[in-house]
Amino acid sequence: MSPELSRTMPAAAAPMNEGSRLLGVFFEPRRTFADIAERPRWIVPLLAALLFGAAFLYVFNTKVGWQTYLHRITDNNPRMLQLAEDQRQRIFDTQLRIVPIFSYVSVFVIVPLTFLLAAAISMGIIQGLLGVPIRFKQAFAAFCYASLPRALYGVLAIVVILVSPHREDVDPQNAFLSNASALMDPQTSSKFLYTLASGLDFFVLWVMILAAMGLKAAGGKKLSFGGAFFAVALPYAVWIFIRSGLAAAGLMG
């Protein structure tokens, strides 16, 4: 190769280390997700999601507890109100013993499964409906890194708990008041609308946008950002409507 030709060819981008990726998701997402699509590693962001999620639950379990939250759920459940008071109390006491333990299980089991399922569904939409080939490892890595704003949410929620003068009123599902349900009264609002509003969350939207950027980087020029966002938003919208319907029927808190 002649010196003149070598000078005109663009230099290949240097691979990013994990520290650069973790920061780049927030400050240089386009460049970062291009690197992730090229080298789809996922262990570090997955560990970050698990550790920050567990840290938030530890603070909530030790500083707040689940009594107020569970009372709100059971007192607004029509099925529970049909039971005798002693039955409701036994169910409440059982939930109070189980929920703190299950909360940690939800982090270390449900969170990775959610990433796996989201990656598989979005890849199926992109390949099956949009006709763009991407690898599962690319999709999974995109979702793992896109979840990092939820780690930031965990930190902010911990701060809210520690500085709040009324810790018992902190909602574990909306501790930072980042979704539309913060404007509604959980006692009097429609359960369907309240649950639907809880899905309109700033951090969830941020995660969805980042995940779409990661999928767009994996799909290259054949996949538009709109198509990638559709692959992320469609299953989430379906899930939120199902969850809202279950809440309205008293089958989910």
N, C-alpha and C positions, 0 to 999 in steps of 0.2 A: 504494500500500500504506500502510495507516495505521501510525503509530508504535507502537501497541499490538501490532499483528500482527507487525511486524518484530522487536519485542523477544522475542516468544514463539517465533520460528523459530530452530532451532539453527544456529550458524555453521558453515559448511563447513570441514572440516579443511584447514589450510594444507599445501601440498605439501612433502614432505621432500626436502632436498638429499641428495647422494650420501654425504656424511660422516655425516649423521644416519641414513641407511639402513644403512650398514655397521655402525654401532654398534647401531642398533635391532634388527638381526637377532639380536643376543645379549641385549639388555636389554629390548626392547619388540617382540617378534616379531609379536604380533597386529596392533598398529597399523602396523608396518612393512610387513607383507605385504598389508595392506589398501591401503596407498599404492602398493605395487608392482603390485597387481592393477589399480588405477586408472590408473597410468602405468607400464606395463611396460618399463622400460629394463633393459639387461643387460650393457652393455659394461664398466662398471667392475668388477662382481663377477667377470666372466669373466677380465679382465686380472689381477685379484688372484689368482684360482685358478692362472693360468698362471705368474705371477711367483713365487709362493710355492712352487709345485711345482718350478719350475726351480731355485730357490734351494736347496731341500732336496737335489735331485739333484746340484747342483754341489758342495755340501759332502760328500755321500756319495761322489761320484766322486773328489774330491781328498783327502779325509781317511780314507776307509775302503777303497774299491775293491770290486770284485765277485768277487775270487778265492774267499773263504770261502763266500759265498752260492752261487756257481756250483758249487763243489765239493760242497756239500751237495745241490744239485739233481741233479747228474750221478751222484753216488755212491749216490743212493737211487732211481735210475731203472732198472728191470729191463731195459729195452731197451738202455740204455747199458752195463750190466754184461755183456751178451752179446757185446759187441764186443771186439776185441783191444785191448790196452793202448795201442798206438801210435795206433790209430784214435780211441780215447777222448781221447787227449791232443790230437790234431789238432782234434777237434770242440771240446774245451775251449778251446784257443787261439783258435779262430775266434770262439767265443762271447765270449771275453774282449775281443776287438777290437770286436765288433759291439754288444754290450749297452750299453756306456756311451753310444754314439751313439744307439742306438734308445731309450734311456731318455728323452732329450730329445724325440725324436719323439713318444713316448707322451704327453708333457705337452702339446705344442703341436698335436697332431693328434687323439689318442685322447680327451683330456679334453673338448674341444668336441663331438666326435662323440658321446661318452657323454651329454652334456647334451641334445643334439638328439634322440638316440634315446629317452632317458628321458622327455623332454617329449612326444614323439610317441606313445609307448606309453601313458603315463598319460592323455593327452588322449583317446586312442582308447578306453581303458577307461571313463573318465568319461562320454564322449559315447555310446559304443556300448552299454555295459552298464548304466550308471546313468542315462542319458538327460538329462544336465545339459550345456548348451552352455558351453564355455569356448574362448578363443582360444589358438592355438599360442604367440603371443608372450607371453601371460600365463604359460603353463606353462613356457616356456623361461626367462623371467625368474625365476620361482619357483625353478627348479632352480639357476640361476646364483647367486642370493643364498643359497640353502640350502646351497651348497657351502662357505660361508665357514668353518665349523668345521674343514674339512680344511686351510684355510690356517693356522689355529691349530695343528692337528696338525703341520704342516710346521715351524712355529717351535719347538714343543716337541721335535720329533725332532732338529732341528739342535742344540738345547741338549744333548740326550742324547749325540749324537755328540761334541760338543766337550768334554764333561766326563767321558765314559766312559773308564776306564783300559784297557778291552778293546774298542777301536773295531772291531776285525776281526770281532767277534761280533754286531755290530748287524745286524738283519734289515731290509732296506729296506722290506719289506711290513708290518713291525710294529715299527718303531723305538722307539715310545713304549710298547710293551707294552699296547696298548689293546684287544686282543681275546683271546678265550678260548684261542687257540693258544699263548699265552705260558705256559700251564700244562701244555703237552704237549711231549714230546720229538720233534722232527722226524725223528730217526733211527729210532726204534722205533715210533712211532705209526702207525696206519692212515692212509694218504694221504687217503682219502676223509674220514675224521673230522677230520684235521688241517686240511684245506682248508675243510671245513664250519665248523670252529671259528674259522678266520681270518675268516670272514664275519660272525661274531657280534662286531662291533666297536662300541665305545662311540661313536666319532665317526661311523661310518656310520649308526647308529641316530639320532644327533642330526641328521644331515643329512636322514634320511628323515622325521623328525618335522617339521622346518622346511619341507621340500618339501610335505608334506601340508597344513601351515598355509597355504602359498602357494596351493596348488590350492583349498583350502577358501575362501580369500578370493576367488579368481577365480570360483568357482562360486556364491558367495552362499548364500542361505538354502536353495536347492534341494539343496545338497551338504553332507552331514555330514562331520565330521572323520574319522569311521570309514571312510566311503566314499572320502575322499581318501587316507587312509593305505593302504587296500586297493589303490588304483591305483598307489601307490608301491611297496608291499611285495611284491605278487605278482610282478612281473617280476624284482625283485631276488632273491627266493627261488628262482625258476626258474633264474636265471643261476648262483646259488651251487651249486645241486644239479648243474647241467650241468658247472660248473667242477670240482666235487669228483669227479664221475664221470670226467672227463678226467684229473685228477690220479691217480686210482686206476688208470687204464689206462696211466699213464706218458706221457701225451701233453701234459701241462701241469705246470709246476713250482708 
